[in-house]
Amino acid sequence: MAEHKHGDMNTEVQEKTYVGFINFTKWSVIAILGLLVFLALFNS
């Protein structure tokens, strides 16, 4: 087996994926809240 060195792994791809997930979640929550406010205001 190959030797493992702690902290040597390249995590750039994982970090970009995480940031994308956080941004997607943030904008999804904002859109859902906006939709709920719209429905509440216009009694839909």
Stockholm file with secondary structure:
# STOCKHOLM 1.0

chainA/1-44         MAEHKHGDMNTEVQEKTYVGFINFTKWSVIAILGLLVFLALFNS
#=GR chainA/1-44 SS CCCCCTTCSCCHHHHHHHHHHHHHHHHHHHHHHHHHHHHHHTTC
#=GC SS_cons        CCCCCTTCSCCHHHHHHHHHHHHHHHHHHHHHHHHHHHHHHTTC
//
